[in-house]
Amino acid sequence: MFIGKNVKLSHYHDTDGEKLANWQWNDDFLNLLTADVIHPFTAESWEKLFREGAESDENFEFTIRKVSDDQLIGFVNLSDISIRNRTANLGIGIPNAADQSQGFGSEALALILDYGFNNLNLHKIKLSVFDFNTAAIKAYTRVGFQKEGVSKQESFYNGHWVDLHHYAIFQDDWFEAHSNDETND
């Protein structure tokens, strides 16, 4: 469930906070993660985020690690889970350019979607992404997300107002697309 061919979803390790705190200073990474104000996180802040996620029924936080050497390469989460509506927001981050465009993100997305739909029994998983983040949009659509709408001039980014695109994937669509997975293994 949590292990793919190249990446796995894992728990927070004691040294992860320092790595995550250092990664946040990569503008190309951090600016794409939030449509709101950016503020610095300490190693302790990252640890608290993951530790609270471990105790929550509304937020599930995972690290993304390479299967080959257990190296931390990013994180993925399901947050703001609505029990009644069976929905969640998805967030993912792979900060190092060397780990991007290698299929790690798509594989991590497939693992978290499998968890959300098969274990949490979610009906819908949604996300928002800046219109210019084409690499992320390709990864999202590759695993089955469909565009639901656009919030025009939603965020102020690098001196300009930019659109925020909203994507979602439904449990039924995920199951249909993966109905042969068990028989193909």
PEVEN-V920024 format. One line per field, one symbol per residue. ss: DSSP state (@ for helix, = for strand, . for the rest). psi: psi as a letter, one per 40 degrees, with the letter a starting at -180 (. if undefined). burial: + if it has 24 or more other C-alpha atoms within 12 Angstrom, else -. A space follows every 10 residues. Layout:
# PEVEN-V920024
ss=???
psi=???
burial=???
This chain:
# PEVEN-V920024
ss=..=...==== .....@@@@@ @@@...@@@@ @@@....... ..@@@@@@@@ @@@@.....= ======.... .========= ==....==== ===...@@@. ...@@@@@@@ @@@@@@@@@. ...======= ...@@@@@@@ @@...===== =======..= ========== @@@@@@@... @@@@.
psi=dehaddiihi ihideddddd dddeehdddd dedieaihii hidddddddd ddddeieehh hiihihddee hheaiiihif hhddefiiih iihgdhddei feeddddddd ddddddddde fidhhiiiii degddddddd ddeeiihdah hhfdihhfei hiihihiiii dddddddfde ddee.
burial=-+++-+++++ ++---++-++ --++----++ +++++----- -----++-++ --+----+++ ++++++---- -+++++++++ +----+++++ ++++++---- --++++++++ +++++++--+ ++++++++++ +----++-++ +-++++---- ----+-+--- ---+++++++ +--++----- -----
